[in-house]
Amino acid sequence: MNDLDEEKLFYERFWCLLNDRQLMAVFETFGPMAFRRSSVLEGFEKFITAHGFKGDTCMEIGTLNALTAIVLARYFRRVITVDIADTILRHKIVAALGVRNIEFHVVKDNAEKAALINMLQFDGAYVDGDHARDTEDDFALVRRCGRVLMHEHWPAQPAVTGLAARLPGRLDTAGKWALWTA
């Protein structure tokens, strides 16, 4: 990546932050570290609105500080998130913003994650867990809903791009985003 590309990327992310009242509140209250490892400033909302990714219930795999869950909660009546790590910060952020339609689940391992997800009904899924080890299994857990949004669809993540290339149905991509529709 050259300097011009890096500068463009910085301004795109900065613009995303400045134009989102909730995310700015997170930044002002909890600081920049709240955004560490989050995909929320990578054109997330722009992609989901452009592709009509909305519905009743969204299953999110990979929660971290819940920033993507906050955005998903604008487009789904209910967001169910699952992660293997619990962070106090996610609960503080959601409480500070007054978001009430996100349900957090912390699991100890992939078996517990699978058991939980298999009991739930949802009409959309966002997969952003451990890309290197769990991409195939995570997708298999949620594909039944027929609409799965994946992060890290780019050459540096061959597990994601490889899976996406083999999927039947429709695949819409932009940046690091891929939306599979059965």
Wavefront OBJ file of the C-alpha trace (Angstrom):
o trace
v 0.000 0.000 0.000
v 1.448 3.370 -0.964
v 1.145 6.624 0.975
v -1.790 7.848 -1.122
v -3.728 4.614 -0.518
v -3.036 4.814 3.215
v -4.176 8.428 3.309
v -7.378 7.585 1.417
v -8.072 4.690 3.796
v -7.539 6.945 6.813
v -9.967 9.570 5.501
v -12.617 6.967 4.608
v -12.496 5.527 8.124
v -12.360 8.949 9.743
v -15.386 10.058 7.684
v -17.266 6.904 8.735
v -16.619 7.777 12.362
v -17.492 11.465 12.067
v -20.780 10.753 10.343
v -22.071 8.236 12.849
v -23.501 9.719 16.041
v -23.313 6.456 18.015
v -19.776 5.585 16.960
v -18.600 9.118 17.729
v -20.128 8.781 21.189
v -18.151 5.550 21.646
v -14.967 7.281 20.504
v -15.532 10.286 22.786
v -16.430 8.164 25.815
v -14.179 5.117 25.485
v -11.389 6.319 23.186
v -9.795 4.880 20.066
v -8.912 1.528 21.661
v -12.613 0.624 21.625
v -12.227 0.337 17.831
v -9.214 -1.981 17.982
v -9.728 -4.994 15.696
v -13.222 -3.794 14.715
v -14.421 -3.831 11.119
v -17.057 -1.184 11.772
v -15.060 1.622 10.110
v -14.263 -0.402 6.973
v -17.439 0.552 5.120
v -19.581 -1.866 7.114
v -22.813 0.130 7.201
v -22.378 1.346 3.630
v -22.123 -2.271 2.448
v -25.100 -3.563 4.416
v -27.360 -0.719 3.306
v -26.274 -1.047 -0.337
v -27.143 -4.744 -0.264
v -30.333 -4.587 1.814
v -28.913 -6.693 4.626
v -31.686 -6.352 7.215
v -34.404 -8.413 8.792
v -35.799 -9.814 11.999
v -32.873 -11.573 13.701
v -29.159 -11.477 12.906
v -26.691 -14.034 14.272
v -23.231 -12.503 14.718
v -20.153 -14.659 15.265
v -17.282 -12.605 16.670
v -18.398 -9.771 18.928
v -15.345 -8.177 20.552
v -16.571 -4.716 21.665
v -19.957 -5.001 19.919
v -19.451 -2.138 17.484
v -20.692 -4.098 14.469
v -23.551 -5.453 16.591
v -24.562 -1.857 17.320
v -24.765 -1.112 13.602
v -26.560 -4.390 12.865
v -29.081 -3.491 15.590
v -30.192 -0.590 13.375
v -31.242 -3.002 10.621
v -32.430 -6.065 12.540
v -35.089 -6.210 15.232
v -32.771 -8.457 17.258
v -29.040 -9.194 17.148
v -27.651 -12.296 18.825
v -23.890 -12.301 19.225
v -21.584 -15.124 20.209
v -17.897 -14.983 21.080
v -15.377 -17.047 23.014
v -14.164 -13.999 24.904
v -16.169 -11.680 27.103
v -15.182 -8.063 27.386
v -16.567 -5.720 29.995
v -16.168 -2.917 27.480
v -18.849 -4.317 25.119
v -21.419 -4.194 27.916
v -20.401 -0.668 28.916
v -20.585 0.580 25.307
v -24.024 -0.888 24.633
v -25.343 0.413 27.965
v -23.926 3.898 27.340
v -25.645 4.030 23.945
v -28.910 2.626 25.284
v -29.029 -0.134 22.652
v -31.436 -2.806 23.890
v -31.853 -5.266 21.034
v -28.484 -7.035 21.310
v -28.214 -10.355 23.137
v -24.689 -11.445 24.139
v -23.559 -15.057 24.497
v -20.099 -16.120 25.600
v -19.095 -19.717 24.891
v -16.083 -21.698 26.040
v -15.363 -23.424 22.708
v -16.619 -24.226 19.220
v -18.753 -27.140 20.436
v -20.668 -24.863 22.796
v -20.941 -22.251 20.033
v -22.418 -24.857 17.669
v -24.895 -26.096 20.278
v -26.108 -22.547 20.929
v -26.428 -21.535 17.278
v -28.211 -24.764 16.363
v -30.970 -23.885 18.862
v -31.581 -20.416 17.408
v -33.615 -19.036 14.527
v -32.284 -16.114 12.472
v -32.741 -14.694 8.988
v -29.298 -13.156 8.535
v -25.795 -13.858 9.815
v -22.566 -11.907 10.112
v -19.434 -14.057 10.397
v -16.306 -12.349 11.725
v -14.771 -14.927 14.060
v -11.413 -16.700 13.828
v -10.897 -16.550 10.064
v -7.831 -18.782 9.991
v -9.361 -21.699 11.909
v -13.145 -21.396 11.979
v -14.332 -19.920 8.667
v -15.728 -23.161 7.227
v -17.342 -24.321 10.477
v -18.832 -20.906 11.284
v -20.345 -20.649 7.825
v -21.769 -24.178 8.114
v -23.474 -23.175 11.388
v -25.306 -20.200 9.873
v -25.789 -20.949 6.159
v -29.324 -22.263 6.765
v -30.556 -18.667 7.087
v -29.721 -18.082 3.418
v -27.925 -14.718 3.872
v -24.434 -14.595 5.334
v -22.240 -11.503 5.467
v -18.528 -12.254 5.750
v -15.673 -9.958 6.693
v -12.067 -10.325 5.499
v -12.902 -11.289 1.916
v -9.506 -10.352 0.487
v -6.288 -12.173 -0.555
v -4.737 -12.002 2.919
v -7.528 -14.289 4.186
v -7.569 -17.295 1.816
v -9.913 -19.246 4.109
v -12.634 -16.654 3.486
v -11.998 -16.098 -0.222
v -11.647 -19.831 -0.841
v -14.940 -20.606 0.864
v -16.729 -17.779 -0.937
v -15.429 -18.950 -4.321
v -16.985 -22.407 -3.815
v -20.418 -21.297 -2.665
v -23.447 -21.823 -4.877
v -25.878 -18.926 -5.054
v -25.142 -15.223 -5.286
v -22.038 -13.509 -3.923
v -21.876 -9.713 -3.720
v -18.477 -8.285 -2.819
v -16.902 -4.894 -2.174
v -13.733 -4.076 -0.294
v -13.260 -6.767 2.358
v -16.968 -7.635 2.394
v -18.849 -10.546 0.857
v -22.569 -11.206 1.135
v -23.678 -14.700 0.194
v -27.317 -15.276 -0.653
v -28.569 -18.812 -1.260
l 1 2 3 4 5 6 7 8 9 10 11 12 13 14 15 16 17 18 19 20 21 22 23 24 25 26 27 28 29 30 31 32 33 34 35 36 37 38 39 40 41 42 43 44 45 46 47 48 49 50 51 52 53 54 55 56 57 58 59 60 61 62 63 64 65 66 67 68 69 70 71 72 73 74 75 76 77 78 79 80 81 82 83 84 85 86 87 88 89 90 91 92 93 94 95 96 97 98 99 100 101 102 103 104 105 106 107 108 109 110 111 112 113 114 115 116 117 118 119 120 121 122 123 124 125 126 127 128 129 130 131 132 133 134 135 136 137 138 139 140 141 142 143 144 145 146 147 148 149 150 151 152 153 154 155 156 157 158 159 160 161 162 163 164 165 166 167 168 169 170 171 172 173 174 175 176 177 178 179 180 181 182
